[in-house]
Amino acid sequence: MSSELLVDLGEDPSTAQLGQLKLTTIEDQQWPADETTLSKSETDMSQRFDADSPHLSWDHPFYDIARHQIIEVAGDDNFGRKVIVFNACRMPPHHQLDHHKLLMYLKGTLDQYVESDYTLIYFHHGLTSENKPSLSWLRDAYREFDRKYKKNIKALYIVHPTMFIKTLLILFKPFISLKFGRKINLRESAESFLPPVKEYDNKLRASLKSGAEPPVSPLHSPPLPNQVFGVPLAILKQRSQDEDPVPVVMRDTINFLSEQGLEIEGIFRRSANVTLVKQTQLQYNSGATVNFREMEDVHLAAVILKTFLRELPEPLLTYQLYNDIVNFSSVPTDSQVEQLKTLMESLPEENNVSLRYLISFLAQVSANSEVNKMTNSNLAVVFGPNLLWGRDNAMSLSAIGPINNFTRILLDQQHLVFT
């Protein structure tokens, strides 16, 4: 998932019109009875969703849903917000998919991230009469996703909306709250890691009679002479006056957060002002000195740290260790510390030192978890996707569990690994 997509998406005129109507809440509506409703046992299935399951086994309650990869966690956008993707083109025909179970699986996935800001992207291309869920399913979905899910969603992007989707939005206007309606964005095209969607984009462009193409993300500008975001650690080390392996962004943010952020509840789970984030990045990339003490914004420093890690050309834990980390759950418990030491020692020096610096700081954060509510498990959910991702820059649901689990174990055992 390209980060440009998430930065450049703007409000669609149809979305603005949707939000201008006076809407009633779903609780005020009288829904007709339907033939199929969610049973208590099906609803309770969300409670059995295993967030740390590395690869769902065949006997897992959600195996038959997960294997289709309809729902994926694509990583973070440029502002550290989790991005959840729903791929309609991967939905099989009705007889091969339990739609009620799919709803519970989506809910179980979102449960891991709704306490922080997040974005939901729905790719509509590929939905047909053979695999399309019923209107009653959509009604059940709206009922299931209460305020907890709607509070922190920053945007719902519907990519490739058809006349059916646009008509559906009109029909559902009376049941969509005004605030949530303003978060819905319709997009006619999007560059994506999904080949079917990209092919569909190409077909759309080819069919335009006027010859005008849908807007695409601008080309990347040449790197600035003093650029630090998106630059390999080895180059940053060479540029450093004292050749410190730990990049200046990590030192600045961690030093400031160590002084003023350890007792902030939900640290690393809050967003920062988008304009300030961009300004701070520009300052660093221009070679200017950044003083977080003058800005006195703990959440800004936290977002800048996560953004720096996520924008590295290669993750801090490196692509070379990807398979070892994803499969780390197969290492016997009594051998995990030694295996962790071996993996850490195999990292390039600048990666090893920077990771040690970061983990040592996160151990301080976790030590104050009674106040800040950030345990090792919570920190692993936040930092796992920022420490490792696949070469295609996407994070599948089957990989995020083991990566987060590895990060948690590393935090649990850091006092033994980095001795």
Summary of the structure (lengths in Angstrom):
residues: 419
radius of gyration: 22.5
end to end distance: 37.3
largest distance: 71.2
contacts: 1231
relative contact order: 0.12
helix: 53%
strand: 7%
